[in-house]
Amino acid sequence: MLLIRITNVHPSDIRNCIELYNNCFEERSSFTMEYRLRGGDGIYRWFIDVGKPRYDEQENFCGYIGMLTNIHERKL
């Protein structure tokens, strides 16, 4: 299991984020998840996080390419 440090994720969302990320990382599969992140101003806002596995020319897994999008207004 991969351990990741998540310091700005809302306490109610941490468990789900870690479980989903670890499962997808082990399977080398794509993921999409929504969670709240705390900004520099201390306010939590909703984001959608999308990750796709990345491989080199020899098909070795290199990690993820991702995109984080603010969806706070839509969630409200």
mmCIF file of the N, C-alpha and C atoms, coordinates in Angstrom:
data_MODEL
# 
_entry.id   MODEL 
# 
loop_
_atom_site.group_PDB 
_atom_site.id 
_atom_site.type_symbol 
_atom_site.label_atom_id 
_atom_site.label_alt_id 
_atom_site.label_comp_id 
_atom_site.label_asym_id 
_atom_site.label_entity_id 
_atom_site.label_seq_id 
_atom_site.pdbx_PDB_ins_code 
_atom_site.Cartn_x 
_atom_site.Cartn_y 
_atom_site.Cartn_z 
_atom_site.occupancy 
_atom_site.B_iso_or_equiv 
_atom_site.pdbx_formal_charge 
_atom_site.auth_seq_id 
_atom_site.auth_comp_id 
_atom_site.auth_asym_id 
_atom_site.auth_atom_id 
_atom_site.pdbx_PDB_model_num 
ATOM 1   N N  . MET A 1 1  ? 0.839   -1.187 0.000   1.00 0.00 ? 1  MET A N  1 
ATOM 2   C CA . MET A 1 1  ? 0.000   0.000  0.000   1.00 0.00 ? 1  MET A CA 1 
ATOM 3   C C  . MET A 1 1  ? 0.882   1.247  0.000   1.00 0.00 ? 1  MET A C  1 
ATOM 4   N N  . LEU A 1 2  ? 0.529   2.188  -0.813  1.00 0.00 ? 2  LEU A N  1 
ATOM 5   C CA . LEU A 1 2  ? 1.255   3.444  -0.898  1.00 0.00 ? 2  LEU A CA 1 
ATOM 6   C C  . LEU A 1 2  ? 0.733   4.389  0.172   1.00 0.00 ? 2  LEU A C  1 
ATOM 7   N N  . LEU A 1 3  ? 1.638   5.018  0.903   1.00 0.00 ? 3  LEU A N  1 
ATOM 8   C CA . LEU A 1 3  ? 1.236   6.024  1.881   1.00 0.00 ? 3  LEU A CA 1 
ATOM 9   C C  . LEU A 1 3  ? 1.477   7.392  1.289   1.00 0.00 ? 3  LEU A C  1 
ATOM 10  N N  . ILE A 1 4  ? 0.453   8.220  1.317   1.00 0.00 ? 4  ILE A N  1 
ATOM 11  C CA . ILE A 1 4  ? 0.617   9.586  0.836   1.00 0.00 ? 4  ILE A CA 1 
ATOM 12  C C  . ILE A 1 4  ? 0.267   10.531 1.977   1.00 0.00 ? 4  ILE A C  1 
ATOM 13  N N  . ARG A 1 5  ? 0.922   11.656 2.023   1.00 0.00 ? 5  ARG A N  1 
ATOM 14  C CA . ARG A 1 5  ? 0.675   12.640 3.070   1.00 0.00 ? 5  ARG A CA 1 
ATOM 15  C C  . ARG A 1 5  ? -0.286  13.684 2.526   1.00 0.00 ? 5  ARG A C  1 
ATOM 16  N N  . ILE A 1 6  ? -1.421  13.799 3.196   1.00 0.00 ? 6  ILE A N  1 
ATOM 17  C CA . ILE A 1 6  ? -2.439  14.757 2.764   1.00 0.00 ? 6  ILE A CA 1 
ATOM 18  C C  . ILE A 1 6  ? -2.718  15.688 3.941   1.00 0.00 ? 6  ILE A C  1 
ATOM 19  N N  . THR A 1 7  ? -2.182  16.904 3.862   1.00 0.00 ? 7  THR A N  1 
ATOM 20  C CA . THR A 1 7  ? -2.312  17.820 4.989   1.00 0.00 ? 7  THR A CA 1 
ATOM 21  C C  . THR A 1 7  ? -3.421  18.844 4.826   1.00 0.00 ? 7  THR A C  1 
ATOM 22  N N  . ASN A 1 8  ? -3.817  19.147 3.606   1.00 0.00 ? 8  ASN A N  1 
ATOM 23  C CA . ASN A 1 8  ? -4.826  20.183 3.391   1.00 0.00 ? 8  ASN A CA 1 
ATOM 24  C C  . ASN A 1 8  ? -6.178  19.636 2.957   1.00 0.00 ? 8  ASN A C  1 
ATOM 25  N N  . VAL A 1 9  ? -6.334  18.321 2.974   1.00 0.00 ? 9  VAL A N  1 
ATOM 26  C CA . VAL A 1 9  ? -7.615  17.710 2.625   1.00 0.00 ? 9  VAL A CA 1 
ATOM 27  C C  . VAL A 1 9  ? -8.522  17.767 3.849   1.00 0.00 ? 9  VAL A C  1 
ATOM 28  N N  . HIS A 1 10 ? -9.797  18.053 3.628   1.00 0.00 ? 10 HIS A N  1 
ATOM 29  C CA . HIS A 1 10 ? -10.777 18.113 4.712   1.00 0.00 ? 10 HIS A CA 1 
ATOM 30  C C  . HIS A 1 10 ? -10.758 16.785 5.481   1.00 0.00 ? 10 HIS A C  1 
ATOM 31  N N  . PRO A 1 11 ? -10.791 16.837 6.817   1.00 0.00 ? 11 PRO A N  1 
ATOM 32  C CA . PRO A 1 11 ? -10.736 15.610 7.620   1.00 0.00 ? 11 PRO A CA 1 
ATOM 33  C C  . PRO A 1 11 ? -11.799 14.568 7.240   1.00 0.00 ? 11 PRO A C  1 
ATOM 34  N N  . SER A 1 12 ? -12.963 15.003 6.799   1.00 0.00 ? 12 SER A N  1 
ATOM 35  C CA . SER A 1 12 ? -14.021 14.062 6.416   1.00 0.00 ? 12 SER A CA 1 
ATOM 36  C C  . SER A 1 12 ? -13.736 13.370 5.087   1.00 0.00 ? 12 SER A C  1 
ATOM 37  N N  . ASP A 1 13 ? -12.796 13.891 4.298   1.00 0.00 ? 13 ASP A N  1 
ATOM 38  C CA . ASP A 1 13 ? -12.512 13.361 2.964   1.00 0.00 ? 13 ASP A CA 1 
ATOM 39  C C  . ASP A 1 13 ? -11.222 12.549 2.879   1.00 0.00 ? 13 ASP A C  1 
ATOM 40  N N  . ILE A 1 14 ? -10.381 12.631 3.894   1.00 0.00 ? 14 ILE A N  1 
ATOM 41  C CA . ILE A 1 14 ? -9.051  12.018 3.828   1.00 0.00 ? 14 ILE A CA 1 
ATOM 42  C C  . ILE A 1 14 ? -9.123  10.513 3.589   1.00 0.00 ? 14 ILE A C  1 
ATOM 43  N N  . ARG A 1 15 ? -9.918  9.815  4.369   1.00 0.00 ? 15 ARG A N  1 
ATOM 44  C CA . ARG A 1 15 ? -9.965  8.347  4.264   1.00 0.00 ? 15 ARG A CA 1 
ATOM 45  C C  . ARG A 1 15 ? -10.330 7.890  2.848   1.00 0.00 ? 15 ARG A C  1 
ATOM 46  N N  . ASN A 1 16 ? -11.384 8.493  2.297   1.00 0.00 ? 16 ASN A N  1 
ATOM 47  C CA . ASN A 1 16 ? -11.815 8.124  0.944   1.00 0.00 ? 16 ASN A CA 1 
ATOM 48  C C  . ASN A 1 16 ? -10.726 8.425  -0.088  1.00 0.00 ? 16 ASN A C  1 
ATOM 49  N N  . CYS A 1 17 ? -10.085 9.575  0.021   1.00 0.00 ? 17 CYS A N  1 
ATOM 50  C CA . CYS A 1 17 ? -9.026  9.950  -0.926  1.00 0.00 ? 17 CYS A CA 1 
ATOM 51  C C  . CYS A 1 17 ? -7.881  8.943  -0.890  1.00 0.00 ? 17 CYS A C  1 
ATOM 52  N N  . ILE A 1 18 ? -7.433  8.599  0.296   1.00 0.00 ? 18 ILE A N  1 
ATOM 53  C CA . ILE A 1 18 ? -6.311  7.673  0.425   1.00 0.00 ? 18 ILE A CA 1 
ATOM 54  C C  . ILE A 1 18 ? -6.683  6.291  -0.091  1.00 0.00 ? 18 ILE A C  1 
ATOM 55  N N  . GLU A 1 19 ? -7.867  5.804  0.265   1.00 0.00 ? 19 GLU A N  1 
ATOM 56  C CA . GLU A 1 19 ? -8.294  4.482  -0.189  1.00 0.00 ? 19 GLU A CA 1 
ATOM 57  C C  . GLU A 1 19 ? -8.405  4.425  -1.709  1.00 0.00 ? 19 GLU A C  1 
ATOM 58  N N  . LEU A 1 20 ? -9.053  5.421  -2.292  1.00 0.00 ? 20 LEU A N  1 
ATOM 59  C CA . LEU A 1 20 ? -9.222  5.428  -3.751  1.00 0.00 ? 20 LEU A CA 1 
ATOM 60  C C  . LEU A 1 20 ? -7.873  5.540  -4.453  1.00 0.00 ? 20 LEU A C  1 
ATOM 61  N N  . TYR A 1 21 ? -7.028  6.441  -3.975  1.00 0.00 ? 21 TYR A N  1 
ATOM 62  C CA . TYR A 1 21 ? -5.717  6.623  -4.600  1.00 0.00 ? 21 TYR A CA 1 
ATOM 63  C C  . TYR A 1 21 ? -4.884  5.346  -4.485  1.00 0.00 ? 21 TYR A C  1 
ATOM 64  N N  . ASN A 1 22 ? -4.837  4.751  -3.301  1.00 0.00 ? 22 ASN A N  1 
ATOM 65  C CA . ASN A 1 22 ? -4.042  3.533  -3.116  1.00 0.00 ? 22 ASN A CA 1 
ATOM 66  C C  . ASN A 1 22 ? -4.538  2.399  -3.998  1.00 0.00 ? 22 ASN A C  1 
ATOM 67  N N  . ASN A 1 23 ? -5.843  2.212  -4.093  1.00 0.00 ? 23 ASN A N  1 
ATOM 68  C CA . ASN A 1 23 ? -6.395  1.158  -4.948  1.00 0.00 ? 23 ASN A CA 1 
ATOM 69  C C  . ASN A 1 23 ? -6.041  1.384  -6.408  1.00 0.00 ? 23 ASN A C  1 
ATOM 70  N N  . CYS A 1 24 ? -6.209  2.614  -6.874  1.00 0.00 ? 24 CYS A N  1 
ATOM 71  C CA . CYS A 1 24 ? -5.903  2.923  -8.274  1.00 0.00 ? 24 CYS A CA 1 
ATOM 72  C C  . CYS A 1 24 ? -4.412  2.819  -8.547  1.00 0.00 ? 24 CYS A C  1 
ATOM 73  N N  . PHE A 1 25 ? -3.579  3.243  -7.587  1.00 0.00 ? 25 PHE A N  1 
ATOM 74  C CA . PHE A 1 25 ? -2.136  3.165  -7.764  1.00 0.00 ? 25 PHE A CA 1 
ATOM 75  C C  . PHE A 1 25 ? -1.690  1.718  -7.889  1.00 0.00 ? 25 PHE A C  1 
ATOM 76  N N  . GLU A 1 26 ? -2.218  0.849  -7.039  1.00 0.00 ? 26 GLU A N  1 
ATOM 77  C CA . GLU A 1 26 ? -1.867  -0.572 -7.098  1.00 0.00 ? 26 GLU A CA 1 
ATOM 78  C C  . GLU A 1 26 ? -2.288  -1.202 -8.422  1.00 0.00 ? 26 GLU A C  1 
ATOM 79  N N  . GLU A 1 27 ? -3.436  -0.785 -8.950  1.00 0.00 ? 27 GLU A N  1 
ATOM 80  C CA . GLU A 1 27 ? -3.956  -1.330 -10.205 1.00 0.00 ? 27 GLU A CA 1 
ATOM 81  C C  . GLU A 1 27 ? -3.446  -0.577 -11.434 1.00 0.00 ? 27 GLU A C  1 
ATOM 82  N N  . ARG A 1 28 ? -2.764  0.560  -11.193 1.00 0.00 ? 28 ARG A N  1 
ATOM 83  C CA . ARG A 1 28 ? -2.300  1.435  -12.278 1.00 0.00 ? 28 ARG A CA 1 
ATOM 84  C C  . ARG A 1 28 ? -3.478  1.898  -13.131 1.00 0.00 ? 28 ARG A C  1 
ATOM 85  N N  . SER A 1 29 ? -4.580  2.225  -12.466 1.00 0.00 ? 29 SER A N  1 
ATOM 86  C CA . SER A 1 29 ? -5.787  2.633  -13.184 1.00 0.00 ? 29 SER A CA 1 
ATOM 87  C C  . SER A 1 29 ? -6.054  4.125  -13.000 1.00 0.00 ? 29 SER A C  1 
ATOM 88  N N  . SER A 1 30 ? -6.876  4.669  -13.888 1.00 0.00 ? 30 SER A N  1 
ATOM 89  C CA . SER A 1 30 ? -7.283  6.074  -13.822 1.00 0.00 ? 30 SER A CA 1 
ATOM 90  C C  . SER A 1 30 ? -8.199  6.282  -12.615 1.00 0.00 ? 30 SER A C  1 
ATOM 91  N N  . PHE A 1 31 ? -8.263  7.519  -12.153 1.00 0.00 ? 31 PHE A N  1 
ATOM 92  C CA . PHE A 1 31 ? -9.176  7.828  -11.055 1.00 0.00 ? 31 PHE A CA 1 
ATOM 93  C C  . PHE A 1 31 ? -9.787  9.210  -11.231 1.00 0.00 ? 31 PHE A C  1 
ATOM 94  N N  . THR A 1 32 ? -10.944 9.375  -10.630 1.00 0.00 ? 32 THR A N  1 
ATOM 95  C CA . THR A 1 32 ? -11.624 10.668 -10.507 1.00 0.00 ? 32 THR A CA 1 
ATOM 96  C C  . THR A 1 32 ? -12.221 10.720 -9.118  1.00 0.00 ? 32 THR A C  1 
ATOM 97  N N  . MET A 1 33 ? -11.958 11.795 -8.385  1.00 0.00 ? 33 MET A N  1 
ATOM 98  C CA . MET A 1 33 ? -12.545 11.937 -7.062  1.00 0.00 ? 33 MET A CA 1 
ATOM 99  C C  . MET A 1 33 ? -12.786 13.409 -6.751  1.00 0.00 ? 33 MET A C  1 
ATOM 100 N N  . GLU A 1 34 ? -13.788 13.635 -5.937  1.00 0.00 ? 34 GLU A N  1 
ATOM 101 C CA . GLU A 1 34 ? -14.112 14.982 -5.473  1.00 0.00 ? 34 GLU A CA 1 
ATOM 102 C C  . GLU A 1 34 ? -13.814 15.058 -3.991  1.00 0.00 ? 34 GLU A C  1 
ATOM 103 N N  . TYR A 1 35 ? -13.192 16.147 -3.576  1.00 0.00 ? 35 TYR A N  1 
ATOM 104 C CA . TYR A 1 35 ? -12.898 16.348 -2.162  1.00 0.00 ? 35 TYR A CA 1 
ATOM 105 C C  . TYR A 1 35 ? -12.647 17.833 -1.909  1.00 0.00 ? 35 TYR A C  1 
ATOM 106 N N  . ARG A 1 36 ? -12.577 18.170 -0.637  1.00 0.00 ? 36 ARG A N  1 
ATOM 107 C CA . ARG A 1 36 ? -12.353 19.557 -0.234  1.00 0.00 ? 36 ARG A CA 1 
ATOM 108 C C  . ARG A 1 36 ? -10.900 19.760 0.163   1.00 0.00 ? 36 ARG A C  1 
ATOM 109 N N  . LEU A 1 37 ? -10.327 20.856 -0.330  1.00 0.00 ? 37 LEU A N  1 
ATOM 110 C CA . LEU A 1 37 ? -8.961  21.247 0.002   1.00 0.00 ? 37 LEU A CA 1 
ATOM 111 C C  . LEU A 1 37 ? -8.982  22.603 0.701   1.00 0.00 ? 37 LEU A C  1 
ATOM 112 N N  . ARG A 1 38 ? -8.102  22.746 1.670   1.00 0.00 ? 38 ARG A N  1 
ATOM 113 C CA . ARG A 1 38 ? -7.978  24.020 2.383   1.00 0.00 ? 38 ARG A CA 1 
ATOM 114 C C  . ARG A 1 38 ? -6.963  24.893 1.662   1.00 0.00 ? 38 ARG A C  1 
ATOM 115 N N  . GLY A 1 39 ? -7.382  26.098 1.322   1.00 0.00 ? 39 GLY A N  1 
ATOM 116 C CA . GLY A 1 39 ? -6.505  27.047 0.658   1.00 0.00 ? 39 GLY A CA 1 
ATOM 117 C C  . GLY A 1 39 ? -5.642  27.807 1.651   1.00 0.00 ? 39 GLY A C  1 
ATOM 118 N N  . GLY A 1 40 ? -4.774  28.659 1.139   1.00 0.00 ? 40 GLY A N  1 
ATOM 119 C CA . GLY A 1 40 ? -3.901  29.474 1.974   1.00 0.00 ? 40 GLY A CA 1 
ATOM 120 C C  . GLY A 1 40 ? -4.657  30.382 2.925   1.00 0.00 ? 40 GLY A C  1 
ATOM 121 N N  . ASP A 1 41 ? -5.922  30.680 2.590   1.00 0.00 ? 41 ASP A N  1 
ATOM 122 C CA . ASP A 1 41 ? -6.754  31.528 3.448   1.00 0.00 ? 41 ASP A CA 1 
ATOM 123 C C  . ASP A 1 41 ? -7.467  30.718 4.541   1.00 0.00 ? 41 ASP A C  1 
ATOM 124 N N  . GLY A 1 42 ? -7.229  29.389 4.565   1.00 0.00 ? 42 GLY A N  1 
ATOM 125 C CA . GLY A 1 42 ? -7.832  28.539 5.587   1.00 0.00 ? 42 GLY A CA 1 
ATOM 126 C C  . GLY A 1 42 ? -9.221  28.028 5.249   1.00 0.00 ? 42 GLY A C  1 
ATOM 127 N N  . ILE A 1 43 ? -9.762  28.419 4.098   1.00 0.00 ? 43 ILE A N  1 
ATOM 128 C CA . ILE A 1 43 ? -11.111 28.019 3.694   1.00 0.00 ? 43 ILE A CA 1 
ATOM 129 C C  . ILE A 1 43 ? -11.042 26.764 2.836   1.00 0.00 ? 43 ILE A C  1 
ATOM 130 N N  . TYR A 1 44 ? -11.950 25.807 3.123   1.00 0.00 ? 44 TYR A N  1 
ATOM 131 C CA . TYR A 1 44 ? -12.045 24.587 2.313   1.00 0.00 ? 44 TYR A CA 1 
ATOM 132 C C  . TYR A 1 44 ? -12.919 24.852 1.092   1.00 0.00 ? 44 TYR A C  1 
ATOM 133 N N  . ARG A 1 45 ? -12.458 24.365 -0.048  1.00 0.00 ? 45 ARG A N  1 
ATOM 134 C CA . ARG A 1 45 ? -13.204 24.474 -1.294  1.00 0.00 ? 45 ARG A CA 1 
ATOM 135 C C  . ARG A 1 45 ? -13.214 23.109 -1.978  1.00 0.00 ? 45 ARG A C  1 
ATOM 136 N N  . TRP A 1 46 ? -14.269 22.855 -2.737  1.00 0.00 ? 46 TRP A N  1 
ATOM 137 C CA . TRP A 1 46 ? -14.425 21.587 -3.442  1.00 0.00 ? 46 TRP A CA 1 
ATOM 138 C C  . TRP A 1 46 ? -13.599 21.569 -4.724  1.00 0.00 ? 46 TRP A C  1 
ATOM 139 N N  . PHE A 1 47 ? -12.966 20.417 -4.978  1.00 0.00 ? 47 PHE A N  1 
ATOM 140 C CA . PHE A 1 47 ? -12.195 20.190 -6.196  1.00 0.00 ? 47 PHE A CA 1 
ATOM 141 C C  . PHE A 1 47 ? -12.520 18.814 -6.756  1.00 0.00 ? 47 PHE A C  1 
ATOM 142 N N  . ILE A 1 48 ? -12.321 18.664 -8.049  1.00 0.00 ? 48 ILE A N  1 
ATOM 143 C CA . ILE A 1 48 ? -12.364 17.349 -8.674  1.00 0.00 ? 48 ILE A CA 1 
ATOM 144 C C  . ILE A 1 48 ? -10.942 17.060 -9.136  1.00 0.00 ? 48 ILE A C  1 
ATOM 145 N N  . ASP A 1 49 ? -10.464 15.872 -8.818  1.00 0.00 ? 49 ASP A N  1 
ATOM 146 C CA . ASP A 1 49 ? -9.105  15.447 -9.114  1.00 0.00 ? 49 ASP A CA 1 
ATOM 147 C C  . ASP A 1 49 ? -9.178  14.273 -10.087 1.00 0.00 ? 49 ASP A C  1 
ATOM 148 N N  . VAL A 1 50 ? -8.549  14.403 -11.243 1.00 0.00 ? 50 VAL A N  1 
ATOM 149 C CA . VAL A 1 50 ? -8.549  13.364 -12.269 1.00 0.00 ? 50 VAL A CA 1 
ATOM 150 C C  . VAL A 1 50 ? -7.102  12.957 -12.509 1.00 0.00 ? 50 VAL A C  1 
ATOM 151 N N  . GLY A 1 51 ? -6.835  11.651 -12.478 1.00 0.00 ? 51 GLY A N  1 
ATOM 152 C CA . GLY A 1 51 ? -5.482  11.158 -12.721 1.00 0.00 ? 51 GLY A CA 1 
ATOM 153 C C  . GLY A 1 51 ? -5.478  10.021 -13.723 1.00 0.00 ? 51 GLY A C  1 
ATOM 154 N N  . LYS A 1 52 ? -4.491  10.039 -14.591 1.00 0.00 ? 52 LYS A N  1 
ATOM 155 C CA . LYS A 1 52 ? -4.316  8.986  -15.600 1.00 0.00 ? 52 LYS A CA 1 
ATOM 156 C C  . LYS A 1 52 ? -2.899  8.434  -15.457 1.00 0.00 ? 52 LYS A C  1 
ATOM 157 N N  . PRO A 1 53 ? -2.742  7.098  -15.482 1.00 0.00 ? 53 PRO A N  1 
ATOM 158 C CA . PRO A 1 53 ? -1.400  6.530  -15.359 1.00 0.00 ? 53 PRO A CA 1 
ATOM 159 C C  . PRO A 1 53 ? -0.518  6.916  -16.552 1.00 0.00 ? 53 PRO A C  1 
ATOM 160 N N  . ARG A 1 54 ? 0.745   7.087  -16.274 1.00 0.00 ? 54 ARG A N  1 
ATOM 161 C CA . ARG A 1 54 ? 1.721   7.492  -17.299 1.00 0.00 ? 54 ARG A CA 1 
ATOM 162 C C  . ARG A 1 54 ? 2.805   6.426  -17.396 1.00 0.00 ? 54 ARG A C  1 
ATOM 163 N N  . TYR A 1 55 ? 3.161   6.066  -18.613 1.00 0.00 ? 55 TYR A N  1 
ATOM 164 C CA . TYR A 1 55 ? 4.167   5.039  -18.866 1.00 0.00 ? 55 TYR A CA 1 
ATOM 165 C C  . TYR A 1 55 ? 5.257   5.580  -19.780 1.00 0.00 ? 55 TYR A C  1 
ATOM 166 N N  . ASP A 1 56 ? 6.464   5.026  -19.637 1.00 0.00 ? 56 ASP A N  1 
ATOM 167 C CA . ASP A 1 56 ? 7.542   5.428  -20.541 1.00 0.00 ? 56 ASP A CA 1 
ATOM 168 C C  . ASP A 1 56 ? 7.513   4.571  -21.806 1.00 0.00 ? 56 ASP A C  1 
ATOM 169 N N  . GLU A 1 57 ? 8.519   4.752  -22.656 1.00 0.00 ? 57 GLU A N  1 
ATOM 170 C CA . GLU A 1 57 ? 8.569   4.042  -23.935 1.00 0.00 ? 57 GLU A CA 1 
ATOM 171 C C  . GLU A 1 57 ? 8.643   2.525  -23.783 1.00 0.00 ? 57 GLU A C  1 
ATOM 172 N N  . GLN A 1 58 ? 9.168   2.047  -22.650 1.00 0.00 ? 58 GLN A N  1 
ATOM 173 C CA . GLN A 1 58 ? 9.272   0.610  -22.390 1.00 0.00 ? 58 GLN A CA 1 
ATOM 174 C C  . GLN A 1 58 ? 8.075   0.074  -21.601 1.00 0.00 ? 58 GLN A C  1 
ATOM 175 N N  . GLU A 1 59 ? 7.045   0.904  -21.493 1.00 0.00 ? 59 GLU A N  1 
ATOM 176 C CA . GLU A 1 59 ? 5.817   0.550  -20.773 1.00 0.00 ? 59 GLU A CA 1 
ATOM 177 C C  . GLU A 1 59 ? 6.013   0.398  -19.264 1.00 0.00 ? 59 GLU A C  1 
ATOM 178 N N  . ASN A 1 60 ? 7.022   1.075  -18.715 1.00 0.00 ? 60 ASN A N  1 
ATOM 179 C CA . ASN A 1 60 ? 7.221   1.113  -17.270 1.00 0.00 ? 60 ASN A CA 1 
ATOM 180 C C  . ASN A 1 60 ? 6.345   2.218  -16.687 1.00 0.00 ? 60 ASN A C  1 
ATOM 181 N N  . PHE A 1 61 ? 5.654   1.916  -15.610 1.00 0.00 ? 61 PHE A N  1 
ATOM 182 C CA . PHE A 1 61 ? 4.799   2.893  -14.945 1.00 0.00 ? 61 PHE A CA 1 
ATOM 183 C C  . PHE A 1 61 ? 5.663   3.998  -14.345 1.00 0.00 ? 61 PHE A C  1 
ATOM 184 N N  . CYS A 1 62 ? 5.319   5.250  -14.657 1.00 0.00 ? 62 CYS A N  1 
ATOM 185 C CA . CYS A 1 62 ? 6.093   6.411  -14.190 1.00 0.00 ? 62 CYS A CA 1 
ATOM 186 C C  . CYS A 1 62 ? 5.362   7.233  -13.140 1.00 0.00 ? 62 CYS A C  1 
ATOM 187 N N  . GLY A 1 63 ? 4.080   6.994  -12.959 1.00 0.00 ? 63 GLY A N  1 
ATOM 188 C CA . GLY A 1 63 ? 3.291   7.797  -12.033 1.00 0.00 ? 63 GLY A CA 1 
ATOM 189 C C  . GLY A 1 63 ? 2.016   8.248  -12.713 1.00 0.00 ? 63 GLY A C  1 
ATOM 190 N N  . TYR A 1 64 ? 1.499   9.368  -12.261 1.00 0.00 ? 64 TYR A N  1 
ATOM 191 C CA . TYR A 1 64 ? 0.234   9.875  -12.782 1.00 0.00 ? 64 TYR A CA 1 
ATOM 192 C C  . TYR A 1 64 ? 0.384   11.265 -13.376 1.00 0.00 ? 64 TYR A C  1 
ATOM 193 N N  . ILE A 1 65 ? -0.404  11.508 -14.390 1.00 0.00 ? 65 ILE A N  1 
ATOM 194 C CA . ILE A 1 65 ? -0.606  12.858 -14.923 1.00 0.00 ? 65 ILE A CA 1 
ATOM 195 C C  . ILE A 1 65 ? -1.995  13.234 -14.441 1.00 0.00 ? 65 ILE A C  1 
ATOM 196 N N  . GLY A 1 66 ? -2.137  14.405 -13.859 1.00 0.00 ? 66 GLY A N  1 
ATOM 197 C CA . GLY A 1 66 ? -3.423  14.743 -13.280 1.00 0.00 ? 66 GLY A CA 1 
ATOM 198 C C  . GLY A 1 66 ? -3.848  16.173 -13.520 1.00 0.00 ? 66 GLY A C  1 
ATOM 199 N N  . MET A 1 67 ? -5.081  16.401 -13.139 1.00 0.00 ? 67 MET A N  1 
ATOM 200 C CA . MET A 1 67 ? -5.659  17.737 -13.261 1.00 0.00 ? 67 MET A CA 1 
ATOM 201 C C  . MET A 1 67 ? -6.583  17.948 -12.065 1.00 0.00 ? 67 MET A C  1 
ATOM 202 N N  . LEU A 1 68 ? -6.431  19.067 -11.408 1.00 0.00 ? 68 LEU A N  1 
ATOM 203 C CA . LEU A 1 68 ? -7.257  19.444 -10.278 1.00 0.00 ? 68 LEU A CA 1 
ATOM 204 C C  . LEU A 1 68 ? -8.068  20.661 -10.685 1.00 0.00 ? 68 LEU A C  1 
ATOM 205 N N  . THR A 1 69 ? -9.403  20.567 -10.583 1.00 0.00 ? 69 THR A N  1 
ATOM 206 C CA . THR A 1 69 ? -10.285 21.637 -11.019 1.00 0.00 ? 69 THR A CA 1 
ATOM 207 C C  . THR A 1 69 ? -11.167 22.094 -9.870  1.00 0.00 ? 69 THR A C  1 
ATOM 208 N N  . ASN A 1 70 ? -11.233 23.395 -9.668  1.00 0.00 ? 70 ASN A N  1 
ATOM 209 C CA . ASN A 1 70 ? -12.094 23.973 -8.634  1.00 0.00 ? 70 ASN A CA 1 
ATOM 210 C C  . ASN A 1 70 ? -13.551 23.853 -9.069  1.00 0.00 ? 70 ASN A C  1 
ATOM 211 N N  . ILE A 1 71 ? -14.357 23.145 -8.278  1.00 0.00 ? 71 ILE A N  1 
ATOM 212 C CA . ILE A 1 71 ? -15.780 22.986 -8.573  1.00 0.00 ? 71 ILE A CA 1 
ATOM 213 C C  . ILE A 1 71 ? -16.629 23.509 -7.419  1.00 0.00 ? 71 ILE A C  1 
ATOM 214 N N  . HIS A 1 72 ? -16.040 24.374 -6.594  1.00 0.00 ? 72 HIS A N  1 
ATOM 215 C CA . HIS A 1 72 ? -16.712 24.837 -5.374  1.00 0.00 ? 72 HIS A CA 1 
ATOM 216 C C  . HIS A 1 72 ? -18.060 25.493 -5.648  1.00 0.00 ? 72 HIS A C  1 
ATOM 217 N N  . GLU A 1 73 ? -18.097 26.417 -6.577  1.00 0.00 ? 73 GLU A N  1 
ATOM 218 C CA . GLU A 1 73 ? -19.378 27.115 -6.867  1.00 0.00 ? 73 GLU A CA 1 
ATOM 219 C C  . GLU A 1 73 ? -20.444 26.146 -7.344  1.00 0.00 ? 73 GLU A C  1 
ATOM 220 N N  . ARG A 1 74 ? -20.059 25.178 -8.154  1.00 0.00 ? 74 ARG A N  1 
ATOM 221 C CA . ARG A 1 74 ? -21.004 24.193 -8.646  1.00 0.00 ? 74 ARG A CA 1 
ATOM 222 C C  . ARG A 1 74 ? -21.545 23.324 -7.509  1.00 0.00 ? 74 ARG A C  1 
ATOM 223 N N  . LYS A 1 75 ? -20.670 22.957 -6.570  1.00 0.00 ? 75 LYS A N  1 
ATOM 224 C CA . LYS A 1 75 ? -21.094 22.122 -5.440  1.00 0.00 ? 75 LYS A CA 1 
ATOM 225 C C  . LYS A 1 75 ? -22.043 22.873 -4.509  1.00 0.00 ? 75 LYS A C  1 
ATOM 226 N N  . LEU A 1 76 ? -21.867 24.187 -4.399  1.00 0.00 ? 76 LEU A N  1 
ATOM 227 C CA . LEU A 1 76 ? -22.750 24.965 -3.525  1.00 0.00 ? 76 LEU A CA 1 
ATOM 228 C C  . LEU A 1 76 ? -24.128 25.075 -4.128  1.00 0.00 ? 76 LEU A C  1 
# 
